[in-house]
């Protein structure tokens, strides 16, 4: 198996050069600052895209970079989100969609899902994005509608994410910011969702768009006095 050869190269060539790093991680544990929720597509590699090393990025991958509403509970994604925010104290969460996404393309070929009932049920969490495309982007051609679906899905999953208690609390406490990204496989470029709902280029690291910025807690005393 080719993958076994890769393991051998890691153990023989890569690990010895980073032995101190791995020993420190084993001794001190992980302290990532960012959770990245991305698609399970083999062409999308979060650590490669962000040039993150071991211990720097907490990653959750699934078909369609989906975050189920909190009401679903007990799912792997919900558990990863809760653990990242509560136990690890991440300060950033990124939901990253990508071009040519098979999960989003499936909405335009529903017959293909009839033999995959679990995938069909999972993708139902992206149905609001599909309805947005049907309502607002019907004038576009097929490929453009697929790309619109990818972008709208990122926005919808960010809405789901904000309803998770740990995330809502982190945002309110000013300790957490949320990002929505679109990764173009062919060009390697990334567009980021800003607070106005537009995807912008990320050429300037000092002006990286933030979809949902952290905020200061509301002043309850002012609300009470006003009432």
DOSE-787176 format. One record per residue (C-alpha): residue in one letter; x, y, z; residue number from 1. Coordinates in steps of 0.05 Angstrom, whole numbers. Layout:
BEGIN
ATOM  residuo      xx      yy      zz  num
ATOM        A       X       Y       Z  NUM
...
This chain:
BEGIN
ATOM  residuo      xx      yy      zz  num
ATOM        X       0       0       0    1
ATOM        X      25      69     -19    2
ATOM        X       0      98      47    3
ATOM        X      45      50      86    4
ATOM        X     104      77      48    5
ATOM        X      84     146      70    6
ATOM        X      83     124     143    7
ATOM        X     152      95     134    8
ATOM        X     178     161     105    9
ATOM        X     146     199     162   10
ATOM        X     179     155     214   11
ATOM        X     246     153     180   12
ATOM        X     253     224     151   13
ATOM        X     201     272     179   14
ATOM        X     193     254     252   15
ATOM        X     267     254     269   16
ATOM        X     271     327     247   17
ATOM        X     212     346     290   18
ATOM        X     224     300     349   19
ATOM        X     230     357     399   20
ATOM        X     164     386     377   21
ATOM        X     127     321     383   22
ATOM        X     158     307     450   23
ATOM        X     136     375     475   24
ATOM        X      66     363     449   25
ATOM        X      63     295     483   26
ATOM        X      88     326     548   27
ATOM        X      50     392     549   28
ATOM        X     -13     375     509   29
ATOM        X     -45     415     452   30
ATOM        X     -60     489     453   31
ATOM        X     -91     505     385   32
ATOM        X    -122     574     376   33
ATOM        X    -166     556     317   34
ATOM        X    -219     504     302   35
ATOM        X    -228     492     227   36
ATOM        X    -290     456     203   37
ATOM        X    -278     435     131   38
ATOM        X    -303     386      80   39
ATOM        X    -277     315      81   40
ATOM        X    -258     322       7   41
ATOM        X    -188     293      -2   42
ATOM        X    -166     355     -41   43
ATOM        X    -178     401      18   44
ATOM        X    -124     395      70   45
ATOM        X    -133     447     126   46
ATOM        X     -62     441     153   47
ATOM        X     -33     451      84   48
ATOM        X     -79     509      66   49
ATOM        X     -63     546     130   50
ATOM        X       9     522     135   51
ATOM        X      -4     499     206   52
ATOM        X      42     452     243   53
ATOM        X      26     397     293   54
ATOM        X     -13     425     353   55
ATOM        X     -33     490     319   56
ATOM        X    -100     473     287   57
ATOM        X    -159     433     314   58
ATOM        X    -195     403     254   59
ATOM        X    -264     373     244   60
ATOM        X    -278     347     174   61
ATOM        X    -343     320     145   62
ATOM        X    -382     317      80   63
ATOM        X    -403     388      63   64
ATOM        X    -369     423     121   65
ATOM        X    -434     420     159   66
ATOM        X    -451     441     230   67
ATOM        X    -518     411     251   68
ATOM        X    -563     455     293   69
ATOM        X    -551     446     368   70
ATOM        X    -620     414     375   71
ATOM        X    -591     351     343   72
ATOM        X    -540     344     400   73
ATOM        X    -493     285     412   74
ATOM        X    -463     288     342   75
ATOM        X    -389     286     326   76
ATOM        X    -387     357     300   77
ATOM        X    -425     386     359   78
ATOM        X    -378     349     407   79
ATOM        X    -317     375     370   80
ATOM        X    -343     447     372   81
ATOM        X    -359     442     447   82
ATOM        X    -292     411     463   83
ATOM        X    -253     462     422   84
ATOM        X    -287     521     455   85
ATOM        X    -295     497     527   86
ATOM        X    -235     452     538   87
ATOM        X    -184     480     489   88
ATOM        X    -206     553     491   89
ATOM        X    -199     567     417   90
ATOM        X    -210     639     397   91
ATOM        X    -226     629     324   92
ATOM        X    -272     581     287   93
ATOM        X    -269     574     211   94
ATOM        X    -321     540     168   95
ATOM        X    -287     526     101   96
ATOM        X    -325     506      38   97
ATOM        X    -291     494     -29   98
ATOM        X    -299     492    -104   99
ATOM        X    -326     430    -140  100
ATOM        X    -357     404     -75  101
ATOM        X    -390     337     -87  102
ATOM        X    -436     345     -27  103
ATOM        X    -464     410     -55  104
ATOM        X    -468     382    -126  105
ATOM        X    -511     326     -99  106
ATOM        X    -569     375     -89  107
ATOM        X    -572     382    -165  108
ATOM        X    -572     307    -176  109
ATOM        X    -615     279    -119  110
ATOM        X    -623     211    -152  111
ATOM        X    -550     198    -136  112
ATOM        X    -567     200     -62  113
ATOM        X    -620     146     -64  114
ATOM        X    -569      91     -52  115
ATOM        X    -535     132       4  116
ATOM        X    -590     145      56  117
ATOM        X    -541     167     110  118
ATOM        X    -508     218      65  119
ATOM        X    -577     243      44  120
ATOM        X    -599     252     116  121
ATOM        X    -534     287     133  122
ATOM        X    -539     336      75  123
ATOM        X    -609     356      97  124
ATOM        X    -573     405     143  125
ATOM        X    -554     444      80  126
ATOM        X    -625     446      52  127
ATOM        X    -635     519      72  128
ATOM        X    -576     538      28  129
ATOM        X    -607     499     -29  130
ATOM        X    -672     536     -21  131
ATOM        X    -635     603     -23  132
ATOM        X    -602     582     -89  133
ATOM        X    -669     559    -119  134
ATOM        X    -702     624     -99  135
ATOM        X    -647     674    -115  136
ATOM        X    -600     643    -165  137
ATOM        X    -645     608    -215  138
ATOM        X    -619     652    -271  139
ATOM        X    -548     625    -265  140
ATOM        X    -522     565    -303  141
ATOM        X    -509     498    -269  142
ATOM        X    -436     510    -249  143
ATOM        X    -452     579    -222  144
ATOM        X    -510     552    -181  145
ATOM        X    -464     499    -151  146
ATOM        X    -414     553    -131  147
ATOM        X    -471     595    -102  148
ATOM        X    -493     534     -63  149
ATOM        X    -423     526     -33  150
ATOM        X    -422     598     -11  151
ATOM        X    -492     599      17  152
ATOM        X    -479     534      54  153
ATOM        X    -419     566      90  154
ATOM        X    -464     623     111  155
ATOM        X    -520     575     135  156
ATOM        X    -472     532     175  157
ATOM        X    -446     595     210  158
ATOM        X    -518     609     232  159
ATOM        X    -523     538     259  160
ATOM        X    -456     546     294  161
ATOM        X    -479     609     332  162
ATOM        X    -536     570     364  163
ATOM        X    -488     523     400  164
ATOM        X    -487     546     473  165
ATOM        X    -411     546     480  166
ATOM        X    -404     587     416  167
ATOM        X    -459     636     435  168
ATOM        X    -426     647     503  169
ATOM        X    -357     655     472  170
ATOM        X    -382     707     423  171
ATOM        X    -419     745     478  172
ATOM        X    -358     745     523  173
ATOM        X    -314     773     468  174
ATOM        X    -271     711     467  175
ATOM        X    -290     681     401  176
ATOM        X    -295     702     328  177
ATOM        X    -325     662     270  178
ATOM        X    -300     659     198  179
ATOM        X    -330     633     134  180
ATOM        X    -281     613      78  181
ATOM        X    -286     590       6  182
ATOM        X    -224     553     -19  183
ATOM        X    -215     548     -94  184
ATOM        X    -178     483    -109  185
ATOM        X    -152     502    -177  186
ATOM        X    -123     570    -159  187
ATOM        X    -107     559     -86  188
ATOM        X    -141     624     -68  189
ATOM        X    -187     636      -8  190
ATOM        X    -245     684      -2  191
ATOM        X    -271     702      67  192
ATOM        X    -341     722      88  193
ATOM        X    -346     792     118  194
ATOM        X    -397     818     168  195
ATOM        X    -439     846     111  196
ATOM        X    -449     777      80  197
ATOM        X    -400     786      22  198
ATOM        X    -342     740       5  199
ATOM        X    -277     780      -4  200
ATOM        X    -207     763     -25  201
ATOM        X    -157     749      31  202
ATOM        X     -96     780      -1  203
ATOM        X     -82     826      58  204
ATOM        X     -71     787     124  205
ATOM        X     -79     852     163  206
ATOM        X    -150     862     135  207
ATOM        X    -177     791     139  208
ATOM        X    -254     793     136  209
ATOM        X    -289     766     197  210
ATOM        X    -359     738     189  211
ATOM        X    -381     743     262  212
ATOM        X    -333     784     305  213
ATOM        X    -328     777     380  214
ATOM        X    -368     830     417  215
ATOM        X    -369     862     484  216
ATOM        X    -422     837     534  217
ATOM        X    -485     879     533  218
ATOM        X    -495     926     591  219
ATOM        X    -555     896     628  220
ATOM        X    -558     955     677  221
ATOM        X    -571    1003     619  222
ATOM        X    -626     958     593  223
ATOM        X    -659     955     662  224
ATOM        X    -655    1031     671  225
ATOM        X    -685    1043     602  226
ATOM        X    -743     997     618  227
